[in-house]
């Protein structure tokens, strides 16, 4: 699953036990969590309860061998967004993850629009004034993150964690984020887009529309 989703462009982290899962969801923010119910040291539903107690905004997809209606209803009643039964095709898993992400962040729209900027979240393509803009994977993810959080201040650390996951913990500083922001700003403006990315000194950045 991790290998497949990584090839599809997702940043994936794994937790193999209940305790590992709790440590991660308390320490980091995630877009979507794929949750198994049968864990070696606990119940996946208890992880789901912790997510809700922590007021997490992450989407939750339960992936379980339990195919009973009771198990599905219990998971959905506790706040899961979807339920998929093993075995399943990885392409279906990926489609459901994308659907949850769209519902959570884009009101179920495949096209994300912000003034003259249009993002096709399925094709991972960006256009500015109908002109295609070639972005690197990180620049694309950064733009989606900014537009999803437009008019809000986001810190370098939150950007680094979103784009690099828990690998960001190994960096001494997050100054490298600036270079990606600089390149993204340059490409958008070269295509005729506005200069929306503002530096908020001592705090971070804001995509100011």
Backbone as CSV, one residue per row, in Angstrom:
resi,resn,N_x,N_y,N_z,CA_x,CA_y,CA_z,C_x,C_y,C_z
1,UNK,0.826,-1.207,0.000,0.000,0.000,0.000,0.859,1.256,0.000
2,UNK,1.858,1.277,0.884,2.716,2.459,0.979,3.456,2.696,-0.334
3,UNK,3.992,1.635,-0.917,4.729,1.752,-2.168,3.825,2.258,-3.291
4,UNK,2.630,1.704,-3.385,1.698,2.089,-4.452,1.282,3.549,-4.300
5,UNK,0.900,3.941,-3.100,0.420,5.307,-2.884,1.537,6.327,-3.068
6,UNK,2.763,5.940,-2.714,3.903,6.837,-2.925,4.113,7.074,-4.418
7,UNK,3.966,6.018,-5.222,4.092,6.169,-6.673,2.973,7.051,-7.242
8,UNK,1.835,7.053,-6.574,0.711,7.881,-7.011,0.835,9.319,-6.523
9,UNK,1.909,9.628,-5.808,2.172,11.012,-5.414,1.854,11.358,-3.984
10,UNK,1.480,10.384,-3.171,1.161,10.667,-1.770,2.413,10.528,-0.898
11,UNK,2.473,11.324,0.152,3.510,11.155,1.168,2.929,10.238,2.234
12,UNK,3.531,9.067,2.386,2.939,8.047,3.252,3.831,7.753,4.455
13,UNK,3.195,7.619,5.591,3.865,7.147,6.793,3.070,5.964,7.328
14,UNK,3.761,5.071,8.019,3.085,3.878,8.510,3.255,3.733,10.014
15,UNK,2.258,3.131,10.615,2.309,2.757,12.033,1.820,1.322,12.105
16,UNK,2.614,0.459,12.709,2.294,-0.968,12.700,1.565,-1.417,13.965
17,UNK,1.506,-0.551,14.974,0.850,-0.911,16.225,-0.041,0.234,16.694
18,UNK,-0.872,-0.071,17.651,-1.750,0.944,18.247,-0.928,2.081,18.847
19,UNK,0.110,1.743,19.605,0.917,2.773,20.270,1.643,3.667,19.271
20,UNK,2.157,3.068,18.195,2.800,3.871,17.156,1.794,4.835,16.519
21,UNK,0.600,4.337,16.286,-0.433,5.171,15.671,-0.790,6.357,16.571
22,UNK,-0.959,6.102,17.852,-1.306,7.180,18.781,-0.194,8.231,18.821
23,UNK,1.060,7.776,18.861,2.194,8.714,18.866,2.168,9.620,17.637
24,UNK,1.870,9.038,16.479,1.904,9.814,15.240,0.748,10.805,15.152
25,UNK,-0.458,10.381,15.505,-1.589,11.293,15.337,-1.568,12.425,16.362
26,UNK,-0.881,12.215,17.468,-0.732,13.299,18.446,0.364,14.265,18.002
27,UNK,1.382,13.735,17.310,2.543,14.546,16.940,2.386,15.267,15.603
28,UNK,1.594,14.714,14.687,1.520,15.272,13.342,0.072,15.407,12.883
29,UNK,-0.113,16.269,11.862,-1.414,16.411,11.216,-1.388,15.659,9.895
30,UNK,-2.453,14.955,9.598,-2.533,14.174,8.367,-3.780,14.554,7.586
31,UNK,-3.691,14.383,6.245,-4.858,14.636,5.401,-5.847,13.487,5.478
32,UNK,-5.342,12.273,5.291,-6.192,11.077,5.314,-5.454,9.973,6.068
33,UNK,-6.177,9.249,6.891,-5.614,8.124,7.640,-6.346,6.849,7.225
34,UNK,-5.564,5.849,6.793,-6.123,4.530,6.480,-5.972,3.688,7.744
35,UNK,-7.074,3.236,8.278,-7.066,2.625,9.601,-7.554,1.181,9.566
36,UNK,-6.686,0.284,10.020,-7.088,-1.115,10.183,-7.689,-1.279,11.580
37,UNK,-8.650,-2.154,11.720,-9.287,-2.358,13.026,-8.535,-3.369,13.880
38,UNK,-7.887,-4.336,13.216,-7.207,-5.403,13.948,-5.734,-5.052,14.118
39,UNK,-5.371,-4.495,15.253,-3.989,-4.122,15.537,-3.404,-5.098,16.560
40,UNK,-2.091,-5.345,16.515,-1.502,-6.353,17.403,-1.602,-6.007,18.881
41,UNK,-1.744,-4.710,19.199,-1.764,-4.320,20.612,-2.959,-3.445,20.954
42,UNK,-4.000,-3.514,20.124,-5.164,-2.694,20.431,-6.192,-2.735,19.320
43,UNK,-7.205,-1.888,19.462,-8.326,-1.832,18.521,-8.250,-0.533,17.727
44,UNK,-8.387,-0.653,16.410,-8.349,0.533,15.558,-9.425,1.543,15.889
45,UNK,-10.555,1.083,16.399,-11.625,2.011,16.762,-11.199,2.932,17.906
46,UNK,-10.296,2.444,18.772,-9.781,3.302,19.843,-8.883,4.399,19.272
47,UNK,-8.185,4.089,18.182,-7.401,5.119,17.486,-8.346,6.180,16.931
48,UNK,-9.454,5.732,16.349,-10.452,6.650,15.805,-11.032,7.541,16.897
49,UNK,-11.303,6.970,18.051,-11.816,7.766,19.173,-10.801,8.823,19.602
50,UNK,-9.519,8.447,19.621,-8.470,9.417,19.983,-8.407,10.545,18.961
51,UNK,-8.544,10.215,17.691,-8.554,11.240,16.645,-9.662,12.255,16.901
52,UNK,-10.834,11.776,17.248,-11.960,12.674,17.493,-11.737,13.473,18.780
53,UNK,-11.147,12.846,19.794,-10.840,13.569,21.042,-9.824,14.684,20.791
54,UNK,-8.899,14.434,19.851,-7.868,15.426,19.513,-8.395,16.468,18.532
55,UNK,-9.659,16.353,18.154,-10.298,17.261,17.185,-9.550,17.275,15.860
56,UNK,-9.046,16.118,15.468,-8.310,16.004,14.209,-9.240,16.253,13.023
57,UNK,-8.714,16.962,12.022,-9.473,17.211,10.802,-9.143,16.197,9.712
58,UNK,-8.349,15.196,10.051,-7.960,14.182,9.065,-9.168,13.361,8.636
59,UNK,-9.208,13.029,7.342,-10.200,12.076,6.877,-9.787,10.676,7.292
60,UNK,-10.756,9.812,7.557,-10.447,8.454,8.017,-11.120,7.433,7.110
61,UNK,-10.301,6.562,6.532,-10.793,5.448,5.736,-10.460,4.160,6.475
62,UNK,-11.477,3.454,6.939,-11.254,2.170,7.600,-11.074,1.100,6.531
63,UNK,-9.968,0.373,6.620,-9.697,-0.742,5.703,-9.587,-2.004,6.549
64,UNK,-10.602,-2.854,6.479,-10.665,-3.973,7.413,-11.154,-5.249,6.744
65,UNK,-10.748,-6.375,7.321,-11.253,-7.670,6.849,-12.657,-7.933,7.375
66,UNK,-13.088,-7.149,8.376,-14.431,-7.312,8.929,-15.460,-6.782,7.941
67,UNK,-16.307,-7.661,7.467,-17.270,-7.278,6.434,-18.693,-7.176,6.976
68,UNK,-18.842,-7.243,8.285,-20.192,-7.220,8.858,-20.758,-5.803,8.845
69,UNK,-22.071,-5.715,8.713,-22.752,-4.422,8.736,-22.519,-3.731,10.076
70,UNK,-22.495,-4.511,11.145,-22.298,-3.953,12.482,-20.946,-3.238,12.592
71,UNK,-19.891,-3.874,12.070,-18.554,-3.268,12.128,-18.509,-1.978,11.317
72,UNK,-19.139,-1.985,10.136,-19.152,-0.790,9.296,-19.903,0.348,9.975
73,UNK,-21.071,0.045,10.526,-21.875,1.083,11.176,-21.165,1.657,12.395
74,UNK,-20.485,0.784,13.139,-19.768,1.255,14.326,-18.658,2.225,13.935
75,UNK,-17.910,1.882,12.892,-16.830,2.756,12.440,-17.348,4.077,11.917
76,UNK,-18.408,4.025,11.127,-18.974,5.254,10.565,-19.615,6.118,11.651
77,UNK,-20.250,5.481,12.611,-20.869,6.224,13.717,-19.825,6.946,14.559
78,UNK,-18.623,6.371,14.656,-17.556,6.992,15.439,-16.856,8.121,14.675
79,UNK,-17.214,8.298,13.388,-16.677,9.432,12.654,-15.823,9.111,11.459
80,UNK,-15.699,7.820,11.087,-14.941,7.481,9.881,-15.677,8.021,8.654
81,UNK,-14.917,8.356,7.613,-15.515,8.922,6.401,-15.901,7.854,5.389
82,UNK,-15.226,6.702,5.438,-15.519,5.643,4.480,-15.013,4.322,5.056
83,UNK,-15.439,3.234,4.442,-15.096,1.892,4.928,-14.885,1.012,3.710
84,UNK,-13.727,0.384,3.617,-13.442,-0.519,2.508,-13.058,-1.878,3.081
85,UNK,-13.569,-2.945,2.466,-13.361,-4.294,2.982,-12.255,-5.010,2.213
86,UNK,-11.355,-5.640,2.952,-10.310,-6.456,2.322,-10.922,-7.734,1.751
87,UNK,-10.393,-8.249,0.643,-9.329,-7.664,-0.188,-9.900,-6.594,-1.113
88,UNK,-9.060,-5.674,-1.539,-9.491,-4.611,-2.444,-8.345,-4.304,-3.408
89,UNK,-8.697,-3.683,-4.527,-7.688,-3.240,-5.482,-7.087,-1.928,-4.982
90,UNK,-5.783,-1.792,-5.135,-5.121,-0.572,-4.670,-5.614,0.658,-5.423
91,UNK,-6.022,0.468,-6.673,-6.560,1.600,-7.437,-7.858,2.103,-6.815
92,UNK,-8.684,1.184,-6.293,-9.916,1.600,-5.616,-9.596,2.313,-4.308
93,UNK,-8.610,1.797,-3.573,-8.193,2.451,-2.337,-7.753,3.880,-2.615
94,UNK,-6.963,4.065,-3.657,-6.470,5.397,-4.007,-7.617,6.322,-4.409
95,UNK,-8.582,5.797,-5.143,-9.731,6.603,-5.563,-10.545,7.063,-4.355
96,UNK,-10.699,6.186,-3.381,-11.459,6.555,-2.178,-10.703,7.587,-1.345
97,UNK,-9.375,7.450,-1.285,-8.563,8.441,-0.567,-8.730,9.814,-1.211
98,UNK,-8.650,9.860,-2.539,-8.803,11.132,-3.251,-10.187,11.734,-3.015
99,UNK,-11.220,10.866,-2.990,-12.580,11.352,-2.775,-12.723,11.966,-1.377
100,UNK,-12.142,11.317,-0.370,-12.179,11.861,0.993,-11.453,13.195,1.047
101,UNK,-10.281,13.252,0.413,-9.490,14.488,0.419,-10.257,15.624,-0.246
102,UNK,-10.927,15.328,-1.366,-11.709,16.369,-2.054,-12.853,16.866,-1.172
103,UNK,-13.537,15.938,-0.526,-14.661,16.334,0.331,-14.182,17.198,1.490
104,UNK,-13.038,16.834,2.064,-12.530,17.546,3.235,-11.980,18.923,2.883
105,UNK,-11.349,19.035,1.706,-10.613,20.247,1.388,-11.202,21.090,0.255
106,UNK,-11.886,20.443,-0.697,-12.320,21.172,-1.887,-13.823,21.086,-2.128
107,UNK,-14.600,20.774,-1.086,-16.049,20.652,-1.253,-16.412,19.708,-2.398
108,UNK,-15.625,18.625,-2.501,-15.860,17.566,-3.479,-15.598,17.987,-4.923
109,UNK,-14.888,19.095,-5.125,-14.587,19.552,-6.481,-13.268,18.954,-6.962
110,UNK,-13.230,18.563,-8.225,-11.996,18.083,-8.823,-11.141,19.254,-9.296
111,UNK,-11.786,20.369,-9.626,-11.071,21.571,-10.034,-11.026,22.541,-8.862
112,UNK,-9.843,22.945,-8.499,-9.631,23.893,-7.414,-9.275,25.238,-8.053
113,UNK,-10.120,26.244,-7.865,-9.923,27.532,-8.524,-9.676,28.630,-7.503
114,UNK,-8.719,29.482,-7.827,-8.406,30.645,-7.004,-8.032,31.780,-7.943
115,UNK,-8.993,32.656,-8.194,-8.814,33.732,-9.170,-8.385,33.142,-10.511
116,UNK,-7.214,33.529,-11.029,-6.790,33.061,-12.352,-6.092,31.705,-12.314
117,UNK,-5.925,31.143,-11.122,-5.237,29.858,-10.965,-6.267,28.730,-10.899
118,UNK,-6.086,27.711,-11.728,-6.981,26.551,-11.744,-6.129,25.290,-11.593
119,UNK,-6.475,24.454,-10.615,-5.748,23.215,-10.368,-6.680,22.039,-10.620
120,UNK,-6.260,21.140,-11.488,-6.971,19.874,-11.706,-6.361,18.871,-10.733
121,UNK,-7.072,18.570,-9.649,-6.512,17.733,-8.589,-6.410,16.265,-8.991
122,UNK,-7.116,15.843,-10.035,-6.990,14.468,-10.518,-5.762,14.318,-11.412
123,UNK,-5.600,15.267,-12.327,-4.475,15.204,-13.259,-3.214,15.845,-12.686
124,UNK,-3.358,16.532,-11.540,-2.222,17.245,-10.913,-1.633,18.269,-11.882
125,UNK,-2.513,19.015,-12.542,-2.094,20.028,-13.496,-2.534,21.407,-13.031
126,UNK,-1.717,22.402,-13.349,-1.996,23.778,-12.934,-2.031,24.678,-14.161
127,UNK,-3.046,25.524,-14.211,-3.125,26.531,-15.270,-3.298,27.912,-14.644
128,UNK,-2.642,28.897,-15.257,-2.795,30.299,-14.864,-3.270,31.055,-16.095
129,UNK,-4.459,31.647,-15.999,-5.068,32.296,-17.169,-5.097,31.355,-18.369
130,UNK,-5.484,30.095,-18.102,-5.623,29.045,-19.126,-4.282,28.604,-19.706
131,UNK,-3.174,29.103,-19.164,-1.845,28.696,-19.626,-1.271,27.652,-18.677
132,UNK,-0.850,26.522,-19.246,-0.296,25.440,-18.429,1.010,25.877,-17.775
133,UNK,1.134,25.579,-16.475,2.344,25.915,-15.730,3.005,24.622,-15.271
134,UNK,4.258,24.437,-15.640,5.000,23.228,-15.287,5.591,23.392,-13.893
135,UNK,5.103,22.601,-12.952,5.596,22.651,-11.582,6.242,21.325,-11.207
136,UNK,7.209,21.376,-10.307,7.732,20.138,-9.742,6.679,19.561,-8.786
137,UNK,6.889,18.321,-8.372,5.946,17.671,-7.459,5.799,18.483,-6.170
138,UNK,6.906,18.939,-5.609,6.848,19.689,-4.360,6.205,21.049,-4.564
139,UNK,6.473,21.692,-5.695,5.843,22.989,-5.981,4.334,22.838,-6.128
140,UNK,3.912,21.756,-6.788,2.471,21.497,-6.925,1.832,21.281,-5.555
141,UNK,2.443,20.437,-4.741,1.901,20.159,-3.405,1.875,21.431,-2.562
142,UNK,2.893,22.267,-2.708,2.957,23.521,-1.965,1.821,24.452,-2.377
143,UNK,1.554,24.546,-3.684,0.474,25.407,-4.169,-0.884,24.927,-3.660
144,UNK,-1.122,23.623,-3.723,-2.391,23.073,-3.216,-2.532,23.364,-1.729
145,UNK,-1.432,23.221,-0.993,-1.460,23.479,0.456,-1.762,24.943,0.732
146,UNK,-1.139,25.830,-0.025,-1.383,27.263,0.172,-2.842,27.620,-0.125
147,UNK,-3.358,27.134,-1.241,-4.729,27.484,-1.622,-5.735,26.863,-0.658
148,UNK,-5.416,25.674,-0.152,-6.296,25.049,0.842,-6.307,25.842,2.144
149,UNK,-5.244,26.612,2.378,-5.131,27.403,3.608,-5.030,28.900,3.293
150,UNK,-5.649,29.321,2.184,-5.512,30.710,1.760,-6.012,31.675,2.829
151,UNK,-5.299,32.789,2.909,-5.580,33.858,3.879,-5.334,33.441,5.324
152,UNK,-4.604,32.350,5.510,-4.182,31.912,6.843,-2.664,31.855,6.880
153,UNK,-2.081,32.212,8.007,-0.639,32.120,8.158,-0.249,30.666,8.411
154,UNK,0.703,30.163,7.612,1.225,28.814,7.810,2.724,28.929,8.084
155,UNK,3.213,28.169,9.020,4.614,28.248,9.412,5.491,27.415,8.477
156,UNK,6.799,27.706,8.497,7.739,26.888,7.731,7.658,25.434,8.181
157,UNK,7.508,25.228,9.491,7.465,23.867,10.012,6.246,23.117,9.492
158,UNK,5.088,23.763,9.480,3.879,23.083,9.005,3.994,22.758,7.519
159,UNK,4.622,23.651,6.753,4.838,23.381,5.330,5.773,22.198,5.154
160,UNK,6.881,22.190,5.913,7.864,21.103,5.817,7.231,19.772,6.189
161,UNK,6.435,19.748,7.248,5.797,18.504,7.675,4.780,18.025,6.648
162,UNK,4.080,18.969,6.015,3.079,18.586,5.020,3.742,18.008,3.775
163,UNK,4.875,18.584,3.361,5.517,18.175,2.129,6.508,17.027,2.301
164,UNK,7.071,16.882,3.509,8.082,15.839,3.716,7.724,14.848,4.817
165,UNK,6.567,15.027,5.473,6.160,14.103,6.516,7.098,14.147,7.701
166,UNK,7.238,13.004,8.395,8.058,13.008,9.602,9.555,13.087,9.297
167,UNK,9.944,13.074,8.011,11.342,13.318,7.666,11.766,14.734,8.056
168,UNK,10.777,15.628,8.142,11.089,17.014,8.499,11.728,17.106,9.879
169,UNK,11.506,16.100,10.724,12.098,16.104,12.062,13.619,16.021,12.032
170,UNK,14.170,15.544,10.925,15.617,15.339,10.854,16.371,16.570,10.352
171,UNK,15.630,17.618,9.970,16.281,18.818,9.466,16.570,19.785,10.613
172,UNK,17.747,20.424,10.557,18.122,21.390,11.591,17.335,22.683,11.467
173,UNK,16.952,23.040,10.231,16.147,24.239,9.996,15.232,23.968,8.809
174,UNK,14.303,24.887,8.587,13.358,24.736,7.487,13.577,25.808,6.431
175,UNK,14.827,26.300,6.331,15.133,27.365,5.378,14.950,26.901,3.941
176,UNK,15.072,25.582,3.699,14.917,25.067,2.340,13.510,25.309,1.798
177,UNK,12.547,25.513,2.702,11.171,25.784,2.269,11.125,27.058,1.432
178,UNK,11.958,28.031,1.808,11.962,29.328,1.110,12.254,29.163,-0.373
179,UNK,13.195,28.283,-0.727,13.562,28.110,-2.129,12.392,27.574,-2.944
180,UNK,11.644,26.639,-2.370,10.468,26.114,-3.080,9.414,27.206,-3.250
181,UNK,9.235,28.021,-2.234,8.264,29.119,-2.312,8.706,30.138,-3.363
182,UNK,9.992,30.449,-3.372,10.544,31.397,-4.343,10.313,30.909,-5.773
183,UNK,10.588,29.628,-6.028,10.399,29.064,-7.368,8.929,29.051,-7.765
184,UNK,8.060,28.681,-6.832,6.624,28.648,-7.114,6.109,30.044,-7.443
185,UNK,6.478,31.023,-6.635,6.041,32.408,-6.868,6.492,32.886,-8.255
186,UNK,7.742,32.587,-8.599,8.299,33.026,-9.878,7.529,32.429,-11.050
187,UNK,7.193,31.122,-10.972,6.495,30.470,-12.079,5.069,30.989,-12.234
188,UNK,4.387,31.221,-11.127,3.012,31.737,-11.203,2.995,33.130,-11.808
189,UNK,3.912,33.985,-11.357,3.942,35.360,-11.855,4.380,35.414,-13.314
190,UNK,5.306,34.522,-13.713,5.751,34.487,-15.116,4.597,34.133,-16.038
191,UNK,3.650,33.323,-15.550,2.490,32.930,-16.347,1.375,33.976,-16.294
192,UNK,1.605,35.066,-15.574,0.601,36.127,-15.503,-0.235,36.125,-14.244
193,UNK,0.132,35.288,-13.294,-0.619,35.232,-12.041,-0.182,36.302,-11.063
194,UNK,-1.002,36.503,-10.043,-0.701,37.501,-9.027,0.367,37.022,-8.059
195,UNK,0.942,37.976,-7.343,1.942,37.648,-6.316,1.206,37.472,-4.990
196,UNK,0.699,36.274,-4.772,-0.173,36.027,-3.628,0.575,35.603,-2.365
197,UNK,1.791,35.107,-2.513,2.501,34.539,-1.364,3.220,35.644,-0.608
198,UNK,2.748,35.945,0.578,3.335,36.988,1.410,4.132,36.378,2.554
199,UNK,5.276,36.963,2.830,6.072,36.551,3.988,5.584,37.302,5.224
200,UNK,5.242,36.582,6.255,4.845,37.176,7.530,6.026,36.977,8.472
201,UNK,6.833,37.993,8.636,8.112,37.853,9.339,7.940,37.355,10.764
202,UNK,8.747,36.370,11.091,8.715,35.786,12.421,7.621,34.751,12.600
203,UNK,6.776,34.575,11.581,5.647,33.648,11.708,5.619,32.598,10.592
204,UNK,5.682,33.057,9.342,5.615,32.118,8.237,5.172,32.804,6.951
205,UNK,4.202,32.193,6.273,3.742,32.698,4.977,2.210,32.699,4.925
206,UNK,1.708,33.552,4.039,0.255,33.602,3.831,-0.013,33.713,2.335
207,UNK,-0.916,32.861,1.825,-1.388,32.972,0.451,-2.558,33.939,0.486
208,UNK,-2.267,35.188,0.223,-3.209,36.283,0.468,-3.991,36.608,-0.805
209,UNK,-5.269,36.253,-0.817,-6.104,36.508,-2.000,-7.018,37.703,-1.796
